[in-house]
Amino acid sequence: MPALPHATATAAQAGEETIRSRLEKLHHARVVVTGGGGLVGSRLVALLCEAGAAVTVLDRMDAYPESGHETFGVARSGARLVVGDVCDAATVGALLRDAEFVVHAAAYADVAACDRRPDIAFRANVEGTQVVLEQVARFPVRRLVMVSSASVYGDGLPGVEGPQVFHEDQPLFPVSVYANSKLWAEHQTRLMLGASSGTEYAVVRYFSVYGEPQLPKPGSHSWMVPWLSQQARLGRPMRLNGGGIQVRDLVHVDDIAEATALALTEERMAGRTVNIGTGRPTSVRAVADLIAAYFPGARRVSTPRPEGDPLGGYAATERSRDLLRWQARITVEEGVERYVRWLLATPDATPRWLAEELHGA
């Protein structure tokens, strides 16, 4: 198994201490996180709880089959968990009545699923966001962080060849239902929480999130690190949609959680939209090559690129370094190694439905 370089313990500890000290502003703060039961949400909630915040999570807890949410561990984080729907105004209002900060991460967050069921995507991502914004406007919430996605960039600017760097202020061309719903959420947040509102807002656009213990979803082509790793582990061909030419900016979930928490506290983030990425482009095929190094004999096959799967690009990071005073610390090589080692050390990490699907392929 290949060895990868790691930051020195001193440097890593210094960076963590800086993040932790900056999050001390949230000590005893009342924070509501919608969608806090998923991979990113659970990691963010754990970080906020460690900072001493009083965190309440609102999540339907039905996004993953089998024990996906149990694997993520939000129920063990120390937060208060409310199983409910962001479309339920009474439930949302009751939780936001005393909230000081809100992170709205709840969404039907799967490109393929949204394309198959735009009606569900509309209800979760559009109606749910509207309910949250209306309830935020009713109460003295200090700041809302709206979680958006790099999918709003689509394939980037027309006529530009090669991997594109995506800047926050460039024209946006979403190519999927999911991306379109996220772009609407961004616009609606600005409209409802503008200068006349008593609540500040910040928008964070996540690039490609990955990291242990991420699990794939049935019928999805997102989350390529777990998909490719699981296929290789089970001895099945690693399926490269479109030949793996798509470019992604892979951001580890630990980095994503830190950036999102800081978006609650950094004063200059008020009213701003910021990319959360590494600034480094990586092709899907390159990720498959990294994973294959841990599985001798791993094979790759090219499959058609699904509709709505963008060619992608990578984040311009100047604004995140300036406004958030943050940059990603975990490299793709290190993050993939961490995921594969977790997968190999966790016998039940492969969902039963996936093992049956791949063995029957």
C-alpha positions as CSV (number, residue, x, y, z in Angstrom):
1,M,0.0,0.0,0.0
2,P,1.6,3.3,-1.1
3,A,2.8,5.7,1.6
4,L,1.8,9.3,1.3
5,P,3.4,12.4,2.8
6,H,1.7,13.9,5.8
7,A,2.0,17.4,7.4
8,T,4.1,17.5,10.4
9,A,2.3,17.1,13.7
10,T,3.3,20.5,14.8
11,A,1.9,22.2,11.7
12,A,-1.4,20.2,11.8
13,Q,-1.8,21.0,15.5
14,A,-1.1,24.7,15.0
15,G,-3.7,24.8,12.2
16,E,-6.3,23.1,14.3
17,E,-5.7,25.3,17.3
18,T,-6.2,28.4,15.0
19,I,-9.5,27.0,13.8
20,R,-10.6,26.1,17.3
21,S,-9.7,29.5,18.8
22,R,-11.6,31.3,16.1
23,L,-14.7,29.1,16.8
24,E,-14.7,30.1,20.4
25,K,-17.1,32.8,19.4
26,L,-19.7,30.0,19.1
27,H,-19.3,28.9,22.7
28,H,-22.8,28.7,24.2
29,A,-24.3,29.9,20.9
30,R,-27.6,28.4,19.9
31,V,-27.1,26.9,16.4
32,V,-29.7,25.0,14.2
33,V,-28.3,22.8,11.4
34,T,-30.9,21.6,8.9
35,G,-29.8,18.4,7.2
36,G,-27.3,17.8,10.0
37,G,-27.6,14.0,9.8
38,G,-25.7,13.5,6.6
39,L,-21.9,13.3,6.0
40,V,-21.2,17.0,6.0
41,G,-23.8,17.9,8.5
42,S,-22.7,15.4,11.0
43,R,-19.1,16.4,10.8
44,L,-20.1,20.1,11.1
45,V,-22.3,19.3,14.1
46,A,-19.5,17.5,15.8
47,L,-17.2,20.5,15.3
48,L,-19.8,22.9,16.6
49,C,-20.4,20.8,19.7
50,E,-16.7,20.6,20.3
51,A,-16.6,24.4,20.2
52,G,-19.2,24.5,23.0
53,A,-22.2,25.5,20.9
54,A,-25.7,24.3,21.8
55,V,-26.6,22.6,18.5
56,T,-30.0,21.4,17.3
57,V,-30.2,19.2,14.2
58,L,-33.3,18.9,12.0
59,D,-33.1,16.0,9.6
60,R,-35.6,13.5,8.1
61,M,-32.9,10.8,8.6
62,D,-34.1,8.9,5.5
63,A,-31.6,9.9,2.8
64,Y,-29.6,6.6,3.1
65,P,-30.8,3.0,3.2
66,E,-29.7,0.6,5.9
67,S,-27.5,2.2,8.6
68,G,-26.0,5.2,6.7
69,H,-27.0,7.8,9.3
70,E,-25.9,5.7,12.1
71,T,-22.5,5.4,10.4
72,F,-22.2,9.2,10.3
73,G,-22.9,9.4,14.0
74,V,-24.9,12.6,14.5
75,A,-26.9,10.9,17.2
76,R,-23.6,10.5,19.2
77,S,-22.4,14.1,18.7
78,G,-24.0,15.6,21.7
79,A,-26.5,17.7,19.6
80,R,-30.2,17.6,20.1
81,L,-31.7,15.6,17.1
82,V,-35.1,16.4,15.9
83,V,-36.4,14.1,13.2
84,G,-38.5,16.2,10.9
85,D,-39.0,17.9,7.6
86,V,-37.8,21.4,6.6
87,C,-41.1,21.8,4.7
88,D,-43.0,21.7,8.0
89,A,-43.2,25.4,8.9
90,A,-44.4,24.7,12.5
91,T,-41.4,22.4,13.2
92,V,-38.9,24.8,11.7
93,G,-40.4,27.8,13.4
94,A,-40.3,26.1,16.8
95,L,-36.6,25.3,16.4
96,L,-35.6,28.8,15.0
97,R,-37.5,30.7,17.6
98,D,-34.5,30.9,19.9
99,A,-31.7,30.2,17.4
100,E,-28.8,32.7,17.0
101,F,-27.3,30.9,14.0
102,V,-28.6,28.7,11.3
103,V,-26.9,26.4,8.7
104,H,-29.3,25.4,6.0
105,A,-27.8,22.2,4.5
106,A,-31.0,20.1,4.1
107,A,-31.5,19.2,0.5
108,Y,-32.3,16.4,-1.9
109,A,-28.6,16.3,-2.6
110,D,-28.2,13.8,-5.5
111,V,-27.9,15.0,-9.1
112,A,-29.2,11.8,-10.7
113,A,-32.1,11.5,-8.1
114,C,-33.1,15.1,-8.7
115,D,-33.2,14.5,-12.5
116,R,-35.4,11.4,-12.0
117,R,-37.7,13.1,-9.5
118,P,-37.8,16.8,-10.1
119,D,-41.0,17.0,-8.0
120,I,-39.2,15.7,-4.9
121,A,-36.2,18.0,-5.6
122,F,-38.6,21.0,-5.9
123,R,-40.3,20.2,-2.6
124,A,-37.1,19.6,-0.7
125,N,-34.7,22.1,-2.2
126,V,-37.1,25.0,-3.2
127,E,-40.1,24.7,-0.9
128,G,-38.0,23.6,2.0
129,T,-35.6,26.5,1.5
130,Q,-38.5,28.9,1.3
131,V,-39.9,27.7,4.6
132,V,-36.5,28.1,6.3
133,L,-36.1,31.6,5.0
134,E,-39.6,32.6,6.0
135,Q,-39.0,31.3,9.5
136,V,-35.6,32.9,9.8
137,A,-37.1,36.2,8.9
138,R,-39.6,35.9,11.8
139,F,-37.0,35.6,14.6
140,P,-33.8,37.4,15.7
141,V,-31.4,35.0,13.9
142,R,-28.0,36.6,13.7
143,R,-26.7,34.8,10.6
144,L,-27.9,32.1,8.2
145,V,-25.3,30.1,6.2
146,M,-26.9,28.8,3.0
147,V,-25.2,25.7,1.7
148,S,-25.0,25.7,-2.1
149,S,-23.0,23.8,-4.6
150,A,-20.4,24.2,-7.4
151,S,-22.9,22.5,-9.6
152,V,-24.3,26.0,-10.2
153,Y,-21.3,26.6,-12.6
154,G,-22.3,23.7,-14.8
155,D,-19.7,23.2,-17.5
156,G,-18.4,26.8,-17.0
157,L,-18.1,29.5,-19.6
158,P,-19.0,28.4,-23.1
159,G,-16.1,28.0,-25.6
160,V,-13.4,27.6,-23.0
161,E,-11.3,24.5,-23.4
162,G,-9.6,22.5,-20.7
163,P,-10.3,22.6,-16.9
164,Q,-11.9,25.8,-15.9
165,V,-11.4,27.8,-12.7
166,F,-14.7,28.9,-11.4
167,H,-15.0,32.4,-9.9
168,E,-17.9,33.4,-7.7
169,D,-19.0,36.3,-9.8
170,Q,-18.9,34.6,-13.3
171,P,-22.1,33.8,-15.2
172,L,-23.8,30.6,-14.1
173,F,-25.1,27.9,-16.4
174,P,-26.6,25.0,-14.3
175,V,-27.0,21.8,-16.3
176,S,-29.1,19.7,-13.8
177,V,-32.3,20.0,-11.7
178,Y,-30.2,19.9,-8.6
179,A,-28.0,22.7,-9.7
180,N,-30.9,24.8,-10.7
181,S,-32.6,24.3,-7.3
182,K,-29.4,25.4,-5.6
183,L,-29.1,28.5,-7.8
184,W,-32.7,29.4,-6.9
185,A,-31.9,29.0,-3.2
186,E,-29.0,31.4,-3.5
187,H,-31.1,34.1,-5.2
188,Q,-34.0,33.7,-2.8
189,T,-31.7,34.0,0.2
190,R,-30.4,37.3,-1.2
191,L,-33.9,38.6,-1.9
192,M,-35.3,37.7,1.5
193,L,-32.3,38.5,3.7
194,G,-31.0,41.6,2.0
195,A,-29.9,44.9,3.5
196,S,-33.3,45.6,5.1
197,S,-33.3,42.2,7.0
198,G,-32.2,41.9,10.6
199,T,-30.4,38.6,9.7
200,E,-27.1,38.4,7.9
201,Y,-26.5,35.6,5.4
202,A,-23.5,33.9,3.8
203,V,-23.5,31.5,0.9
204,V,-21.0,28.7,0.7
205,R,-20.6,26.7,-2.6
206,Y,-19.2,23.3,-1.9
207,F,-17.1,21.6,-4.5
208,S,-16.8,17.8,-4.6
209,V,-17.1,16.6,-1.0
210,Y,-15.6,13.2,0.0
211,G,-14.1,11.5,3.0
212,E,-14.7,8.6,5.4
213,P,-17.3,7.3,6.2
214,Q,-19.0,8.5,3.0
215,L,-21.4,5.9,1.5
216,P,-22.8,5.8,-2.0
217,K,-26.5,6.0,-2.7
218,P,-28.5,3.6,-4.9
219,G,-28.9,4.9,-8.5
220,S,-26.4,7.8,-8.0
221,H,-23.4,8.7,-10.0
222,S,-22.2,11.2,-7.4
223,W,-19.6,10.6,-4.6
224,M,-17.0,9.0,-6.9
225,V,-14.4,8.2,-4.2
226,P,-16.8,5.8,-2.3
227,W,-18.2,4.4,-5.6
228,L,-14.8,3.6,-7.2
229,S,-13.3,2.4,-3.9
230,Q,-16.3,0.1,-3.2
231,Q,-16.2,-1.3,-6.8
232,A,-12.4,-2.0,-6.5
233,R,-12.8,-3.6,-3.1
234,L,-15.5,-6.0,-4.4
235,G,-13.4,-6.9,-7.4
236,R,-15.7,-5.2,-9.9
237,P,-14.6,-2.9,-12.7
238,M,-14.3,0.7,-11.7
239,R,-16.9,2.4,-13.9
240,L,-15.6,5.7,-15.3
241,N,-18.6,7.6,-16.6
242,G,-17.6,9.4,-19.8
243,G,-14.2,7.8,-19.6
244,G,-13.4,9.8,-16.5
245,I,-12.5,13.0,-18.3
246,Q,-14.6,15.1,-15.9
247,V,-12.6,17.4,-13.6
248,R,-13.5,17.8,-9.9
249,D,-12.2,19.9,-7.1
250,L,-12.2,17.3,-4.3
251,V,-12.6,18.7,-0.8
252,H,-12.3,16.5,2.3
253,V,-15.3,16.6,4.6
254,D,-13.2,17.8,7.5
255,D,-12.1,20.9,5.5
256,I,-15.7,21.5,4.5
257,A,-16.9,21.4,8.1
258,E,-14.3,23.9,9.2
259,A,-15.1,26.3,6.4
260,T,-18.8,26.1,7.1
261,A,-18.4,26.7,10.8
262,L,-16.1,29.7,10.1
263,A,-18.8,31.2,7.7
264,L,-21.0,31.6,10.8
265,T,-18.4,33.7,12.6
266,E,-16.3,35.7,10.1
267,E,-17.6,39.2,10.0
268,R,-16.6,39.9,6.4
269,M,-18.7,36.9,5.2
270,A,-21.9,38.8,5.7
271,G,-23.8,39.0,2.4
272,R,-21.0,37.2,0.5
273,T,-20.8,34.0,-1.6
274,V,-17.6,31.9,-1.4
275,N,-16.3,28.8,-3.0
276,I,-15.3,26.0,-0.7
277,G,-12.7,24.1,-2.6
278,T,-9.0,23.3,-2.8
279,G,-8.2,25.2,-6.0
280,R,-6.8,22.0,-7.5
281,P,-8.4,20.2,-10.5
282,T,-8.4,16.4,-10.4
283,S,-9.9,14.2,-13.1
284,V,-12.2,11.3,-12.3
285,R,-9.7,9.0,-14.0
286,A,-6.9,10.3,-11.8
287,V,-8.9,9.5,-8.7
288,A,-9.5,6.0,-10.0
289,D,-5.7,5.6,-10.5
290,L,-5.1,6.7,-6.9
291,I,-7.6,4.2,-5.6
292,A,-6.4,1.4,-7.9
293,A,-3.0,1.6,-6.3
294,Y,-4.5,0.0,-3.2
295,F,-6.2,-2.8,-5.0
296,P,-3.8,-4.9,-7.2
297,G,-5.6,-6.0,-10.4
298,A,-8.2,-3.3,-10.2
299,R,-9.8,-2.7,-13.6
300,R,-11.3,0.4,-15.2
301,V,-14.1,0.5,-17.7
302,S,-15.5,3.5,-19.6
303,T,-19.3,4.0,-19.5
304,P,-21.5,6.7,-20.9
305,R,-21.5,10.0,-19.1
306,P,-24.9,10.5,-17.4
307,E,-27.1,13.5,-18.4
308,G,-26.6,16.3,-15.9
309,D,-23.1,15.2,-15.0
310,P,-21.0,18.4,-15.6
311,L,-17.5,18.3,-17.1
312,G,-16.7,20.4,-14.1
313,G,-13.8,22.6,-13.0
314,Y,-12.1,23.8,-9.9
315,A,-12.5,26.6,-7.3
316,A,-11.0,30.0,-7.4
317,T,-9.9,30.2,-3.7
318,E,-8.8,33.9,-3.4
319,R,-12.1,34.8,-1.8
320,S,-12.2,32.0,0.7
321,R,-8.6,32.8,1.8
322,D,-9.5,36.5,2.1
323,L,-13.0,36.5,3.7
324,L,-12.9,33.2,5.6
325,R,-9.2,33.3,6.3
326,W,-9.3,29.6,5.4
327,Q,-7.8,27.1,3.0
328,A,-8.2,23.4,2.6
329,R,-5.5,21.4,4.4
330,I,-6.1,17.8,3.3
331,T,-4.7,16.8,-0.1
332,V,-6.5,14.4,-2.5
333,E,-3.8,11.9,-2.0
334,E,-4.1,12.0,1.7
335,G,-7.9,12.0,1.7
336,V,-8.1,9.0,-0.7
337,E,-5.7,7.1,1.5
338,R,-7.8,7.8,4.6
339,Y,-10.9,6.7,2.8
340,V,-9.4,3.4,1.5
341,R,-7.8,2.6,4.9
342,W,-11.2,3.2,6.6
343,L,-13.0,1.0,4.0
344,L,-10.5,-1.8,4.4
345,A,-10.6,-1.6,8.2
346,T,-14.4,-1.6,8.3
347,P,-15.9,-5.0,7.3
348,D,-19.5,-3.7,7.2
349,A,-18.7,-0.5,5.3
350,T,-20.1,-1.9,2.0
351,P,-23.9,-1.5,2.0
352,R,-25.7,-4.8,1.4
353,W,-27.7,-3.3,-1.5
354,L,-24.4,-2.3,-3.2
355,A,-22.7,-5.7,-2.7
356,E,-25.7,-7.4,-4.2
357,E,-25.9,-5.0,-7.1
358,L,-22.2,-5.3,-8.0
359,H,-22.0,-9.0,-7.6
360,G,-25.1,-9.3,-9.8
361,A,-23.6,-7.0,-12.4
